Amino acid sequence: MRFLGFRRHPVDESDLSAYVDDALSEATRARLEAHLRSCDDCARKVAELKQLVAALHALPEAKAPRSFALTPESVAALSRQSGSGLERQKTVARRAYLGLSGATAAAALLLVAAFGADLFVVSNGGGEQSSSLPVAASSSDKYLGMPQAAAALPDATVPSFGALQPGAATGNAGQAPAPPVPPSGTAVPGEVISPPATPESGQAGGGAVGSGQIAPPPAPLPIGTPGENVEPPLNVPNIAGTAIAPTEKDLLQANQPTAATTSNALAPALPTVSPPGVATAVPSLAKTSELSPQAQPAEKSASHAWLWALEGVAGGLFIGFGCFAFWMRRRWVRINRDS
Amino acid sequence: MERCRAGDVAAFNVLVEAHQDTVFGLCLRMLGSTQPAEDVTQETFLSAYRNVGRCRDAFRAWLLRIAVNACTDELRRRRRRPQLSLDDASTGASQLDLPDPSESPEDAALRGELSRHIQSGLMALPLDQRAAVVLRDVQGLSYEEIAQALRLSPGTVKSRLSRGRARLRDLLLQQRELLPQQFRLTD
């Protein structure tokens, strides 16, 4: 049945093998038997297979050379071993795997957040909003469990450090929007980051920022030039600083409720300042609008470098944790395989 | 089974006695020599005793799965220390000639030679095919039981078995001049 070098067979090799074992369905077997009568090739193969199976079957039967019954000693040794060794290995491997998957997920989340922030910056770079500010807002939002906070304030996403900082620097709590804020305010999705929330105030402040001009603060404030805010001194609390700190922690403490509170915990500790990265419900529009014009210029390139670094770190962690988690899972599966 | 789950060693040993020939035979054909097969058999029963509470399938298929896995681990260990496997292989083949006292010496010699060839053919098969061929053609398990023991679908068992047999046939045909006439595959 050769045709242009190809063998055309209505049956494949595994059917021949199964035929020898009498493991075919009735219909397949009837078809195969009809085929065997006309195809010498297949008939020869079947004969070979039968010989082979007979030869394998004729192998001397192995008898256990001794009894493998468990003795009291081996059982005792087994319980010692399993109590200390194997069970603990299983637990450790399982926990390590779960922890690593969590870390991988957190790194992925961070990567997405950083990338999203990057896109946001790029698409809004020439707009009327400060380019560096949404970064702080969106990244801190994500990690506070308020992914929609930035979106909720499309025009007022100016959680400007500028607005907060004067209050912080002057140490005058009255100027800062602190009073209306519950100091321990946990991240409630409905709450909104940053005080300057009225749309008009956001636009006013954003306009000043977007134009890249240094808007002189209405009150003389003992504070560095606003442009420095990207790299804030440690003792000056501002959004950027607090937003960075918790995200770094989040890398390692993903999915844990404490992650959300770390940034909040910082807030009360800072004297006189409104909780920096924490949402305020913006009840006091008057106060915030007073503050909002004190915006500072955007440092676009600096924030970009910052984002790129973040993306790089997040990507690296994602890959690293991912590989490690994969390996740990294989280990865990192997340990558990026999159970 | 219930008493085994409760940790009754005597009850478990009844099962050991019932299955130890099968398990040892499987390990012997998988590994190719006696001493490692003994060790792996013992290891299999210890592991089975430890995990018997979690046995959900038919006991024999479950036990054979543990044995196949243990053999795989043993072969993997051996590949990391190749000098050991050479020793095993050189002494192992002769250990496989388990003479049957009812045979004449000539028959025994023939059988010994044939079984040595078949065993070396088996050892040349990939592990998954080797396990399928041994379980089916040496141990005589049904397709369904093999599927259970190897956690495969019956269709996969069928194709794996077919490929293993085809390969084994090719290997044996290559050296058929070495085989005694009556056992030669197709002339």
Interface residues (C-beta under 8 A of the other chain):
Chain A: E13 S14 L16 S17 A18 D21 A23 R44 A47 E48 L49 Q51 L52 V53 A55 L56 H57 A58 L59 P60 E61 A62 K63 A64 P65 R66 S67 F68 A69 L70 P72 S74 V75 L78 S82 L86 R337 D338 S339
Chain B: V9 F12 N13 V16 E17 Q20 D21 V23 F24 G25 L28 R29 T34 E38 T41 Q42 F45 L46 S47 A48 Y49 R50 N51 R54 R65 I66 N69 L96 D97 L98 P99 D100 R111 L114 S115 I118 Q119 V133 R136 D137 V138 G140 S142 Y143 K158 S159 L161 S162 R163 R165 A166 L168 R169 L172 F183 L185 T186
